[in-house]
Amino acid sequence: MKKHTPFGKMVFWLGFVIFVLGIAFNGTLDIIQDAPESVYSFSTPAIIIGIILITISNVFKKEND
């Protein structure tokens, strides 16, 4: 992460957290069992958005001097 800008780091960690929450609330894995049924519908979009944000964070790299 040393080669990323501060904004790139923020985008990466935001994407990582969203990805982990998407995995945690996935209905097929049953990691969090007490979640309401309406939360399960947001797990797949959260996983996809998390992966997209992690990929986009690679654009924000520091230039070599």
N, C-alpha and C positions, 0 to 999 in steps of 0.2 A: 504494500500500500504506500510505500515511500514515493513511488513514481506518480501517484495521483494527486490532483489538486484537492483542496479542502471540499469543494463542491462535489467532486468525483467520489470522495470518501463518503460524503453524506448520502449521495445517491446509492452507492453500493450498500451501505448499512441499512438504509430504508428498504431497498429491494430485498435484502437478506431477511429482515424482520417480517416483511409481508409474505415472503416465500415460506418462512417457518410457520407463520400463523395459518397460511393456507394448508400446509401439510398437517398441522395439528388439528384443524377443524374438518379435515376430510372425513366423510362418512364411512368410507370403506376401511380406513385404518383404525378407527375408534380409539384414537389417542385421548381425546377429551370426550368422555361419554355423557356428561351432563349438559352439553350444549343444546340449545333449542334447534329444532329442525330447520328453521329459516337461515341459520348460520351456515349450514352445510352447502347451501346453494352458492355461497360466496367463496368456497374453498378453491374451486378450479380457476375462476378469474384471478384470485389472489396469487395462486401459484404462477400463472402466466404473467401477471404484472410484475411479480418479483423477479422472474427470469429476465424479463425485458429491461427492468431497471438495472440489474446486475450487468447485463450486456452493454447498456448505454453508459455505464460508469467507466467503461474502457475508453471512451472518447475523451474524457477529461483527464488527460495526462500532462504532466509538466514537460515543457520543452527542454531539451538538453542545451546547456550553455556552451 
